[in-house]
Amino acid sequence: MAEVLLRQHLAAAGVEATVASAGLYEGGRPATAHGVAAMADRGLDLSAHASRQIDADMLERADLVIAMAREHVREAVVLRPDVVGKTFTLKELARGAEAIGPRHADESLAGWLGRMAPTRSRSARVGTGHDEQLDVADPVGRGRVDYEVTANLLDALLRRVVALAFPADAQRQDRSA
């Protein structure tokens, strides 16, 4: 759900980007029926989605890695320790983005993410168990209402992140580079 929502918000902001999702488990699984329905209610098609397992190459290629939970951050950093500076839980990224403000016109995405470094806690990267402040609860195995709650949360967080990471003045700079 986060993948298609992020793609939608980036497109609405006029940002050309490749968005892909991956997880910790073996790939090839379709989206759940509740996930497909929750996205269809928003005009987004998740019906052809197939899960992928995260790997070191995709982490290396990414400019930003957004995880749903700290366990995902931890596993990404285990696979590629050099991605720690560009790997955040979505909640941590949204909070950090609000703390540092929008990306400046002359600032790279990596530079903007680097400004978040002083706001990061060790527990955001290596914590275990669910932390309501940092992790988005996975609705898999739960009812449709849980998927809607998660979809609404993802939508709001991703909207905030895109607005701060890709403000209009920074986008003009990206296109001229």
DAZI-V232415 format. One record per run of one state. SS is the DSSP state (H for helix, E for strand, C for the rest). FROM is the first residue (numbers start at 1). TO is the last residue. If there is no record, write none. Layout:
[[SS/FROM/TO] [SS/FROM/TO]]
This chain:
[[C/1/1] [H/2/12] [C/13/22] [E/23/23] [C/24/29] [E/30/30] [C/31/32] [H/33/40] [C/41/49] [E/50/50] [C/51/52] [E/53/53] [C/54/55] [H/56/61] [C/62/64] [E/65/67] [C/68/69] [H/70/79] [C/80/80] [H/81/86] [E/87/89] [H/90/100] [C/101/108] [H/109/114] [C/115/116] [H/117/119] [C/120/121] [H/122/126] [C/127/143] [H/144/165] [C/166/167] [H/168/176] [C/177/177]]
